[in-house]
Amino acid sequence: MSHKRIPKRKAAIAVCGAVALGAAAILLPSANASQDGASNDAAAAPRTLKATDASDLASQLAGLLGDAFAGSYYDGDRQRLVVNVVPGDDDSVIVQAKKAGATVREVDNSMAELAAGERTLKTEATIPGTSWAVDPRTNKILVTADSTVTGENWDRLESTVQGLGSGMATIKKSAGTFRTFASGGDAIFSGGARCSLGFNVTADDGAPAFLTAGHCAVAADEWSDAQNGQPIATVDQAVFPGEGDFALVRYDDPATDAPSDVDVGGQTLQITEAAEAAVGQEVFRTGSTTGLADGQVLGLDATVNYPEGTVTGLIQTDVCAEPGDSGGSMFTQDGLAIGLTSGGSGDCTVGGETFFQPVTTALAAVGATLGDGGTGGGDQAGGDQAGEVDGEVDGEQAGQDEGAGYGAGQGAEDGLAETH
C-alpha cells in the first residue's frame, strides 16, 4: 500500500484499510529485548522474552528435550516461555530447559499421548461444528462444539472425549456456529462474495501476488478491488478444505506495486517477514468487515470441522471476526505476519472462537516470499527488530480510493473504530 494516491490499475489492493488512530496506537513497536547480559549466577533464571523469541526457543527446546517435551506457551504478563516437561528417570532435561531460560512445568500428558487422542477424535468424532487443539496451558486437548452439535452427535462427541481417559481432554460448548467468514459487501470481490486480502507477497517467479483464504479462492477465480469492478487478480493456487485454508492470487498487471505493509489507520506497519505463532502471544487482526481487533493465540495445529469439510493445521485464537473478514491478516506489533483469517463462531459483539491459517505454512506451500523474503521466524524474527511506522494516510482520501481494501470508505464515514 502506498502513502499517496496512485493510479488504480497500478495499485495493489490495500492490505488493510483505514481504522481509528486510537486503535493504531497500540501497534506502535516497543522495546522488549531478551536479557542477553545475565550473569552466570542467574544463568538458570527464566529469561524475559518477546513472543517471537519464545517461539524460536520453544522450537529449539522441542528438539533438545525429545520425548520429554510436552508443549509450551508464552506467559505474556511475565514475558516468559513456559515449557511442559514429562518427568522421567533423567532430570537433566529439566536442568537444560532452565539453563536455556525457560520456565519449566512438570505435566502428565506427553505429546505422543495427546497426538493419539487427536487421532481418536478424528476417527470417531469428525462432526461438523466441532474443533480440537492441544492447549499447553492445561496439558489437555480442548474440544469445542458449536450450537449445531446436539442430540446423537453431542452424545457421540462426549462419549469419545470420555473414552480418552481422565485428564486428557475437556469439552467447551460454543453459543455460535462454526463457519467460514466470507460474505457479500466490500473489500476484495468476486461476484456476490466478499473477502479480505491478507498479505502482499512475491510469487516464485518474481510476480506480485497476495495471500488470502482458500475458501474464498475455491469459490471464484477472478477478484476485483471494487464491487462489480473489473478483475485485477486471478487465483493461482488454493487449498480448502484439507491441510489448510489458503490461496495465492496473482495480480494480472505484473507492474502492480504490492508492498509488504499494513495500514493500521493513519500509519503503516511494515511487515518484515512471517513467523510462527506461540500460544499466549498477543496478536492483531484486520478485516474488511470489523477492521482492527486484538487478542491471544489459544492453540496451534487446530482441527476444525466446517460444514464444507475438515481443515487441519490452523491457529486457534480469541480474536473476534465476522463474515467478510476471511483472508484478512493477523500479525504482531513488531511487524511479523502470523496468520490469515479462516473462520470460527460468534462475532465482535459477543466474541467467540476463531481460526487462522499459519502464514509460514501457506508461503512454503505456494513457494512465495513476504517482506524481506523471510518465511519463518528464525533468528531474525527473534532479535530486537521492531516494525517501523513510516507514514500517515489521510482517512478521507483513503475512503475515496477505489483501490482501498478493508472498509476504507466505511472508516472515513464512521470516524472512530474500536478494537475488541
C-alpha positions in Angstrom: 0.0 0.0 0.0 1.3 3.4 -0.8 1.1 6.5 1.3 0.0 8.6 -1.6 -2.7 8.2 -4.2 -1.6 6.1 -7.2 -3.5 5.0 -10.3 -6.0 2.3 -9.6 -4.7 -0.1 -12.2 -1.1 0.3 -10.9 -2.1 -0.1 -7.2 -2.2 -3.2 -5.1 -5.3 -3.8 -3.2 -4.5 -2.3 0.2 -3.6 -5.0 2.7 -5.9 -3.4 5.3 -8.0 -0.2 5.3 -8.3 2.9 7.4 -9.2 2.3 11.1 -9.0 4.7 14.0 -5.8 6.4 15.0 -6.6 5.4 18.6 -6.7 1.7 17.6 -3.5 2.1 15.7 -1.6 3.5 18.6 -1.5 0.1 20.4 0.5 -1.3 17.5 3.5 1.0 17.9 6.6 -1.1 18.4 8.0 -1.2 22.0 11.4 -2.2 23.2 11.3 -5.6 24.8 14.6 -7.2 24.3 15.8 -10.5 25.8 18.1 -10.5 28.8 21.3 -11.4 27.0 23.6 -9.9 29.5 22.6 -12.0 32.5 25.4 -13.0 34.9 26.5 -16.6 35.4 24.7 -16.7 38.7 21.4 -16.0 37.0 22.0 -18.4 34.1 19.2 -20.7 35.2 16.7 -17.9 35.9 13.8 -17.5 33.4 14.6 -15.0 30.7 12.4 -12.1 29.6 11.5 -12.7 26.0 9.5 -11.4 23.1 6.8 -13.8 21.9 8.8 -14.4 18.7 11.9 -15.1 20.7 9.9 -17.5 22.9 8.6 -19.3 19.8 12.1 -19.8 18.5 13.4 -21.0 21.8 10.5 -23.4 22.1 11.4 -25.0 18.7 15.0 -25.5 19.9 13.9 -27.0 23.2 11.5 -29.4 21.5 14.4 -30.9 19.7 16.7 -30.8 22.7 14.2 -32.4 25.1 12.8 -35.1 22.8 10.0 -37.2 24.2 10.1 -35.2 27.5 8.9 -32.1 25.7 5.1 -31.7 26.2 4.4 -28.4 24.6 4.9 -24.8 25.5 3.2 -21.4 25.8 4.1 -17.7 26.2 3.3 -16.0 29.5 2.6 -12.5 28.2 2.3 -11.0 31.7 5.8 -12.1 32.7 7.2 -12.2 29.2 8.5 -15.8 29.7 8.4 -19.1 27.9 6.8 -21.9 29.9 7.8 -25.4 28.8 5.9 -28.5 29.7 8.1 -31.5 30.6 7.1 -35.1 31.3 9.3 -36.1 34.2 11.4 -39.3 33.9 14.4 -41.1 35.3 16.8 -38.4 33.9 16.1 -35.0 35.3 18.9 -33.4 33.2 16.4 -32.3 30.6 14.8 -30.1 33.2 18.1 -28.6 34.0 18.8 -28.0 30.3 15.5 -26.2 29.7 16.1 -24.0 32.7 19.5 -23.1 31.6 18.1 -22.1 28.2 15.9 -19.5 30.0 12.5 -21.3 30.1 10.2 -21.7 33.0 9.8 -25.5 33.4 6.5 -27.1 34.4 6.1 -30.8 35.0 2.9 -32.3 33.4 1.3 -35.8 33.0 0.4 -35.9 29.3 3.1 -36.4 26.7 2.9 -35.0 23.2 2.6 -38.6 21.9 -0.4 -39.3 24.1 -2.1 -36.0 23.2 -1.5 -36.7 19.5 -3.0 -40.2 19.9 -6.1 -38.5 21.5 -6.4 -36.2 18.5 -6.3 -39.2 16.1 -9.1 -40.8 18.0 -11.2 -37.7 17.8 -10.6 -37.6 14.0 -11.6 -41.2 13.6 -14.6 -41.2 15.9 -15.9 -37.6 16.2 -15.3 -35.8 12.9 -18.6 -33.9 13.2 -19.5 -30.6 11.5 -19.4 -27.9 14.1 -16.5 -29.3 16.2 -12.9 -28.5 16.6 -10.0 -29.5 18.7 -6.5 -28.4 19.6 -3.9 -29.1 22.3 -3.9 -26.5 25.0 -0.4 -26.5 26.5 -1.6 -24.3 29.4 -3.9 -27.2 30.7 -1.9 -30.0 29.1 -5.1 -31.3 27.6 -7.0 -31.4 24.3 -9.6 -28.6 24.2 -12.6 -29.8 22.2 -15.2 -27.2 21.2 -18.7 -27.9 19.9 -20.8 -25.2 18.3 -24.6 -24.8 18.7 -25.4 -27.2 15.9 -23.9 -30.2 17.8 -26.8 -31.7 19.6 -28.6 -35.0 20.2 -26.8 -38.0 19.0 -23.8 -36.0 17.7 -23.3 -34.4 21.1 -23.6 -37.8 22.8 -21.1 -39.2 20.3 -18.6 -36.4 21.0 -19.0 -36.6 24.7 -18.5 -40.3 24.7 -15.4 -40.1 22.6 -13.9 -37.5 24.9 -14.7 -39.6 28.0 -13.1 -42.6 26.3 -9.8 -40.8 26.0 -9.4 -41.1 29.8 -9.5 -38.8 32.7 -7.3 -35.7 32.3 -6.8 -36.0 28.6 -9.5 -33.6 27.2 -12.2 -31.1 28.0 -15.3 -30.0 26.1 -16.4 -26.4 25.6 -19.8 -25.5 24.2 -19.9 -22.5 21.9 -23.0 -20.4 21.5 -22.3 -19.6 17.9 -21.9 -21.7 14.7 -18.6 -22.5 13.0 -18.5 -21.1 9.6 -16.0 -19.6 7.1 -16.1 -15.7 7.2 -16.9 -15.0 3.6 -19.8 -12.7 2.7 -21.1 -10.1 0.3 -20.1 -6.4 0.7 -16.8 -4.6 0.1 -13.0 -5.2 0.1 -12.0 -7.8 -2.5 -14.8 -9.1 -4.6 -15.9 -11.8 -6.9 -19.5 -11.9 -7.9 -21.5 -11.7 -4.7 -18.6 -12.8 -2.5 -16.5 -10.5 -0.3 -13.3 -11.4 1.4 -10.2 -9.6 2.7 -6.7 -9.5 1.4 -4.1 -11.0 3.8 -0.6 -10.1 2.8 1.1 -9.0 -0.4 3.8 -11.4 -1.5 6.2 -12.2 -4.3 5.5 -15.4 -6.3 8.2 -17.8 -7.0 8.8 -16.3 -10.5 9.0 -12.7 -9.1 5.5 -11.6 -10.0 3.4 -9.6 -7.5 0.6 -11.6 -5.7 -1.2 -11.8 -2.4 -2.4 -14.4 0.1 -6.0 -14.8 1.2 -8.3 -17.6 2.4 -8.5 -20.7 0.4 -12.3 -21.0 0.8 -12.6 -17.6 -0.9 -10.4 -18.7 -3.8 -12.1 -22.0 -4.4 -15.4 -20.1 -4.8 -14.2 -17.9 -7.6 -11.1 -17.5 -9.9 -11.1 -13.7 -10.5 -11.1 -10.9 -7.9 -11.6 -7.2 -8.1 -10.8 -4.3 -5.8 -14.2 -2.7 -6.3 -17.7 -4.2 -6.2 -18.8 -5.1 -9.7 -15.4 -3.8 -10.9 -13.1 -5.3 -13.5 -10.9 -8.2 -12.2 -7.4 -7.3 -11.2 -6.1 -10.6 -9.9 -6.5 -14.3 -10.7 -6.3 -17.3 -8.4 -3.1 -19.3 -8.9 -3.3 -21.9 -6.1 -5.9 -22.7 -3.5 -6.3 -25.2 -0.6 -9.6 -25.8 1.1 -10.8 -27.9 2.8 -8.0 -30.2 3.8 -4.5 -29.4 5.0 -5.1 -25.6 5.4 -7.2 -22.7 4.2 -5.0 -20.5 2.0 -4.6 -19.3 -1.6 -2.1 -17.5 -3.8 -3.7 -14.9 -6.0 -1.6 -13.2 -8.7 -2.1 -9.6 -9.9 -3.0 -9.5 -13.5 -0.7 -6.5 -14.1 2.9 -7.5 -13.5 3.7 -3.8 -12.8 1.4 -3.7 -9.8 3.0 -2.1 -6.7 2.5 -4.6 -3.9 4.5 -3.6 -0.8 4.6 -5.6 2.4 3.0 -3.3 4.9 -0.3 -3.0 6.8 -2.3 0.2 7.1 -3.5 0.5 10.7 -5.2 3.8 10.3 -3.2 6.9 9.7 0.1 5.0 10.0 1.5 1.9 8.3 3.2 -1.0 9.9 6.0 -2.6 7.8 5.7 -6.4 7.5 9.2 -7.7 7.6 8.7 -11.5 7.4 6.5 -14.4 8.5 6.8 -16.1 11.9 5.3 -19.0 13.8 2.6 -18.3 16.4 3.1 -19.1 20.1 0.3 -19.9 22.5 -0.3 -16.9 24.8 1.1 -14.5 22.2 -0.7 -11.2 21.6 -1.8 -10.7 18.0 -3.8 -8.2 15.9 -6.2 -8.9 13.0 -7.6 -6.7 10.3 -10.5 -7.5 8.0 -12.9 -5.8 5.6 -15.9 -6.0 8.0 -14.7 -5.3 11.5 -11.3 -3.6 11.0 -8.7 -3.9 13.7 -9.1 -6.3 16.6 -6.7 -7.9 19.1 -6.4 -11.0 21.3 -4.3 -14.0 22.1 -3.3 -17.3 20.5 -5.0 -20.2 22.3 -3.9 -23.2 20.4 -1.8 -24.5 17.5 -2.3 -27.2 14.9 -6.1 -27.0 15.4 -8.6 -29.1 13.5 -11.9 -27.5 12.5 -14.9 -29.4 11.1 -16.6 -26.8 8.9 -19.8 -27.6 7.1 -17.7 -27.7 3.9 -15.2 -30.1 5.3 -12.4 -30.6 7.8 -9.4 -28.3 7.9 -6.2 -29.0 9.8 -3.1 -27.2 10.9 -4.9 -23.9 12.0 -4.1 -21.4 14.8 -6.9 -21.0 17.4 -7.4 -17.6 18.9 -10.0 -15.4 20.8 -9.6 -12.6 18.3 -13.1 -11.7 17.1 -14.1 -11.8 13.4 -17.2 -11.7 11.2 -18.3 -12.5 7.7 -16.2 -10.6 5.2 -13.1 -10.8 7.3 -12.0 -14.1 5.7 -8.4 -14.0 4.4 -7.5 -10.9 6.4 -4.1 -10.5 8.0 -3.1 -11.5 11.5 0.2 -10.0 12.7 2.2 -8.8 15.6 3.0 -5.3 16.8 6.6 -5.6 15.6 5.6 -6.4 12.0 5.6 -10.2 11.8 3.0 -11.9 9.6 1.3 -14.7 11.6 -2.0 -15.8 10.0 -4.8 -15.5 7.5 -8.4 -15.4 8.8 -10.2 -18.7 8.2 -13.4 -18.9 10.2 -15.0 -19.6 13.6 -18.0 -18.7 15.6 -19.5 -15.6 17.3 -18.9 -12.0 16.3 -17.2 -8.9 17.6 -20.1 -8.2 20.0 -20.3 -11.5 21.9 -16.9 -12.9 21.0 -16.2 -16.5 20.1 -13.6 -18.9 18.7 -11.6 -18.0 15.6 -9.2 -20.0 13.4 -6.3 -18.7 11.2 -4.1 -20.3 8.6 -0.4 -20.0 9.5 1.3 -17.7 7.0 4.6 -19.7 7.2 2.8 -22.9 6.0 1.0 -21.0 3.2 4.2 -19.4 1.9 6.0 -22.8 1.9 3.2 -24.5 0.1 2.9 -21.9 -2.7 6.6 -21.0 -3.0 6.1 -17.3 -2.3 8.1 -14.8 -0.2 7.0 -12.0 2.0 8.7 -8.8 3.1 12.5 -9.2 3.1 12.0 -12.7 1.8 11.6 -14.5 5.2 9.2 -17.4 5.5 9.8 -18.2 9.1 10.6 -16.6 12.5 14.2 -17.8 12.9 16.9 -15.7 14.5 16.0 -12.6 12.6 12.5 -12.7 13.9 13.7 -13.5 17.4 16.0 -10.5 17.6 15.3 -6.9 18.7 13.6 -6.0 15.4 10.7 -3.5 15.6 8.3 -2.7 12.8 8.7 0.9 11.6 5.8 3.3 11.4 6.7 5.1 8.2 3.9 7.5 7.3 0.4 8.7 7.6 -2.7 8.2 5.5 -5.4 10.7 5.2 -8.6 8.9 6.3 -10.9 10.9 4.0 -8.6 10.3 1.0 -8.4 6.6 1.8 -12.2 6.5 1.9 -12.3 7.8 -1.6 -9.7 5.4 -3.1 -11.4 2.6 -5.1 -8.3 0.5 -4.5 -8.5 0.6 -0.7 -9.1 -2.7 1.0 -10.8 -3.1 4.3 -13.7 -0.7 4.8 -11.7 2.5 3.9 -14.9 4.3 2.9 -16.6 3.0 6.0 -13.7 4.1 8.2 -13.8 7.6 6.8 -17.6 7.7 7.2 -17.8 6.2 10.7 -14.9 8.2 12.1 -13.7 6.1 15.0 -13.3 2.3 15.2 -12.5 0.3 18.3 -10.6 -2.9 18.9 -12.5 -5.7 20.6 
